[in-house]
Every structure is written in C-alpha cells, then in structure tokens.
C-alpha cells in the first residue's frame, strides 16, 4: 500500500474511520475513496456490489459499524446483530469478489469471554460465555473475523482482523443514551453543576486507546501483518472506572460530588488486552490517557456544534 493506492475507508465519519483518514492524509494518500451513508448504504448489497465493481479499490479499511454503550446494546440487540452482520458481510464479500489486494477488519475486545483470563490473549476467543449486555454486537464481530479467516483458508483472500480495546478521541459519540463510558463521562462532567451520577460500582477495570493510535496501528499492520489470525490492539494498561472518572473530572475541571448507582450494571469485571503479539510486530501505543483525555476534551469544546450529542 502506497500513496497512489486506491483506498476505501468504510465508516470514514466515525471515531475510528475519521482517524484512519487523518493518518492516511498525513502521509499523502492521493486516492482515498470516502462515501457517506446517503451516498452508499453498506447494508444494501446491490449498492455495495455496484460500488466495488465501479471503484475497484486496492485496499479496504472496514471501520463501519453500529456501535453503542451498555444502554444501547441492552435496548437494541437485534439491531446491533442484524445491522453489523449486513454491513460486514456485504463489504467483505464484495472486496473478495472484486479482487481487493487486502482488507482490514476492525472488531472489538468484547468478542472475548466475560471471565477471560487477564490480560486477554487472542487464543481465549470462544472459550467461554460472552458478556450479556453486548452479546449481540460481539457475536456479529466474531462472525466478521471468522468470515475473513474462512475466505483466507478457502480462497487465499488477504484479510486481517484487528481487535482494539476501548476507544476514544475526536469524532466520538457523546450522546448520553448510547455512547461509551469515556465520552459519556466527558459530557456528564462538562454539563454538571453539582452532582454527577455514574453507573455501577466504579470497580470494573478498563483499558483505553486513543483513536489516533488505533489508526496508526491499522496503517502499520496493513503494511506489516499478513496472518489471518486476529491480533489485539491496545496499550496493555488499565484503570478502574472510578479512577477514570476522577481523571475526567480533573480534565474537565469538575469539582462537585460523584454518586455511584450500584443498581445499574457494571458489565465485564475487567477487560485488559494482551498486546505481546502486537509489540512483536514492532508497534506500540504512544498517546497516554492523560494526554488523550485533554486533547479529546479540547475537541469536544471546539466542535460542540458538530459533536454527536
């Protein structure tokens, strides 16, 4: 993959897709193919087939997905399963049928069992029950990576699957009803006057990777990783949700009271990625949580008119 390659970034307006576009533009990519949902409905097989037949991209970054936090996943499991299966099946199949040189599929750390050994290594996939609150999304992502592996096994199709940890950064979703924990906290603390109520006990531990780091890893692995076996992408360090809340409050300048609603679910007790395989490729995350929180909050302030609220 070089500057003149035709590169399709599916989901280029989202958190991850926009970061991949920024990364590719930084190095001078001259033939990026970017389509909005109104221009190309990835859940419409005929539209996707026509697009690939006409555009014939060389490389595909599949960052498009229906995503959300615990509330959204619990409320709309059928939507999360159906929509994600349709998006990834259409794109992966069309990429294979039109001879794409390489496809990168982005999964999620939620594919691993709820009580997987920590840190979670790639080989713990399908060794136990999933976390119930996002089971539908996880099953869709497992199906996607298995499709990539099956096409590689049966037809030699060059597809790689990355499993990133929890993400944040510019262009994140800050809607309190369906966002993930970190952007939801930024929004809550920014808007609060005296007290902020947070879900659960605050004891679960999570790992957070800045979207720009994931984009850098994605471009690096597109060039340097060829195995059909999935590979984790993370920082290899985690914090408790309570510690995260304290860091977000400090970043935002919130000085009020935090109340924990223990009647609400905690989700998986701990999610920490084993990133030894990633480090062996020569790539490591560069953006610290403190630095990433500060830049994300600045983006939130500067783009309040266009942020997803």
Long-range contacts (C-beta under 8 A, 24 or more apart in sequence): 1-58, 1-59, 1-101, 1-102, 1-219, 1-222, 1-223, 3-27, 3-28, 3-29, 3-30, 4-30, 4-31, 5-29, 5-31, 5-58, 5-59, 5-101, 6-31, 6-33, 6-55, 6-56, 6-57, 6-58, 6-59, 7-31, 7-32, 7-33, 7-57, 7-58, 7-59, 7-60, 7-61, 8-33, 8-34, 8-55, 8-57, 8-59, 8-60, 8-61, 9-33, 9-34, 9-61, 9-63, 10-42, 10-60, 10-61, 10-62, 10-63, 10-64, 10-87, 10-91, 11-62, 11-63, 11-64, 11-65, 12-63, 13-171, 14-63, 14-64, 14-65, 14-67, 14-171, 15-167, 15-168, 15-169, 15-170, 15-171, 15-172, 15-173, 15-211, 16-63, 16-106, 16-164, 16-167, 16-211, 16-214, 16-215, 16-218, 17-61, 17-63, 17-64, 18-170, 18-171, 18-211, 19-169, 19-170, 19-171, 19-211, 19-212, 19-214, 19-215, 20-61, 20-63, 20-215, 20-218, 20-219, 22-212, 22-215, 23-212, 23-215, 23-216, 23-218, 23-219, 24-219, 27-219, 33-57, 42-86, 42-87, 42-90, 42-91, 43-83, 43-86, 43-87, 43-90, 44-90, 45-86, 45-90, 48-90, 48-91, 48-94, 49-90, 49-94, 49-97, 51-94, 52-94, 52-95, 52-97, 52-98, 52-100, 53-98, 56-98, 56-99, 57-95, 57-100, 58-100, 58-101, 58-102, 59-100, 59-101, 59-102, 59-103, 59-104, 59-222, 60-91, 60-95, 60-100, 60-102, 60-103, 60-104, 61-104, 61-106, 61-218, 61-222, 62-88, 62-91, 62-92, 62-103, 62-104, 62-105, 62-106, 62-144, 63-106, 64-91, 65-106, 66-137, 67-137, 67-173, 67-180, 68-137, 68-173, 68-178, 68-179, 68-180, 69-178, 69-179, 69-180, 69-181, 69-184, 70-133, 70-134, 70-199, 70-265, 70-267, 71-177, 71-178, 72-177, 72-178, 73-133, 73-134, 73-136, 73-137, 74-133, 77-135, 77-136, 78-136, 80-134, 80-136, 80-137, 80-140, 81-136, 81-137, 81-139, 81-140, 84-137, 84-140, 84-141, 84-144, 85-140, 85-143, 88-140, 88-143, 88-144, 88-147, 89-144, 89-147, 92-144, 92-147, 92-148, 92-151, 92-159, 95-157, 95-159, 96-151, 96-155, 96-157, 96-159, 101-158, 102-158, 102-159, 102-160, 102-222, 103-148, 103-157, 103-158, 103-159, 103-160, 104-159, 104-160, 104-161, 104-162, 104-218, 104-221, 104-222, 105-144, 105-145, 105-148, 105-159, 105-160, 105-161, 105-162, 106-161, 106-162, 106-164, 106-218, 107-141, 107-142, 107-144, 107-145, 107-161, 107-162, 107-163, 107-164, 107-230, 108-137, 108-138, 108-141, 108-163, 108-164, 109-163, 109-164, 109-165, 109-166, 109-207, 109-232, 109-234, 109-271, 109-273, 110-134, 110-137, 110-138, 110-141, 110-268, 110-271, 111-138, 111-141, 111-142, 111-145, 111-163, 112-271, 114-268, 114-269, 115-269, 118-270, 118-272, 119-236, 119-272, 119-273, 119-274, 119-275, 120-232, 120-271, 120-272, 120-273, 120-274, 121-232, 121-274, 121-276, 121-277, 122-163, 122-229, 122-230, 122-231, 122-232, 122-274, 122-277, 125-230, 131-267, 131-268, 133-265, 133-267, 134-267, 145-230, 148-228, 149-228, 149-229, 152-228, 153-228, 158-226, 159-228, 160-221, 160-222, 160-225, 160-226, 160-227, 160-228, 160-231, 161-228, 161-230, 161-231, 162-214, 162-217, 162-218, 162-221, 162-230, 162-231, 162-232, 162-233, 163-230, 163-231, 163-232, 163-233, 163-273, 164-209, 164-214, 164-232, 164-233, 164-234, 165-206, 165-207, 165-208, 165-209, 165-232, 165-233, 165-234, 165-235, 165-271, 165-272, 165-273, 166-206, 166-207, 166-208, 166-209, 166-271, 167-208, 167-209, 167-210, 167-211, 167-214, 168-208, 168-209, 168-210, 168-211, 168-292, 168-293, 168-296, 169-210, 169-211, 169-212, 169-292, 169-295, 169-296, 169-299, 170-211, 170-212, 170-295, 170-296, 170-299, 170-303, 171-211, 171-299, 172-211, 172-296, 172-307, 172-308, 173-308, 174-300, 174-307, 174-308, 174-309, 175-308, 175-309, 179-308, 181-206, 181-241, 181-244, 182-208, 182-244, 182-248, 182-293, 182-296, 183-296, 185-244, 185-245, 185-248, 186-248, 186-251, 186-252, 186-293, 186-296, 186-297, 186-300, 187-300, 187-309, 189-248, 189-249, 189-252, 189-254, 190-252, 190-254, 190-297, 190-300, 192-254, 192-256, 193-256, 194-256, 194-257, 195-256, 195-257, 195-258, 195-259, 196-249, 196-254, 196-256, 196-257, 196-258, 196-259, 197-259, 197-260, 197-261, 198-241, 198-245, 198-258, 198-259, 198-260, 198-261, 199-260, 199-261, 199-264, 199-265, 199-266, 200-241, 200-260, 200-261, 200-262, 200-264, 200-265, 200-266, 200-267, 201-260, 201-262, 201-266, 202-240, 202-241, 202-242, 202-245, 202-260, 203-240, 203-241, 203-242, 203-266, 203-269, 204-240, 204-241, 204-266, 204-267, 204-268, 204-269, 204-270, 205-238, 205-239, 205-240, 205-241, 205-269, 205-270, 205-271, 205-272, 206-238, 206-239, 206-240, 206-241, 206-244, 206-270, 206-271, 207-234, 207-235, 207-236, 207-237, 207-238, 207-239, 207-271, 207-272, 207-273, 208-235, 208-239, 208-244, 208-289, 208-292, 209-233, 209-234, 209-235, 209-285, 210-285, 210-287, 210-292, 210-295, 210-296, 212-287, 213-285, 213-286, 213-287, 216-283, 216-286, 217-278, 217-283, 217-285, 220-281, 220-282, 220-283, 221-281, 221-283, 224-281, 224-282, 224-283, 225-281, 231-277, 231-278, 231-281, 232-273, 232-274, 232-275, 232-277, 232-278, 233-273, 233-275, 233-278, 234-272, 234-273, 234-275, 234-278, 234-285, 235-273, 235-275, 235-285, 236-272, 236-273, 236-274, 236-275, 236-279, 236-285, 237-272, 238-270, 238-271, 238-272, 239-289, 241-266, 247-289, 247-290, 247-293, 248-293, 251-290, 251-293, 251-294, 251-297, 252-297
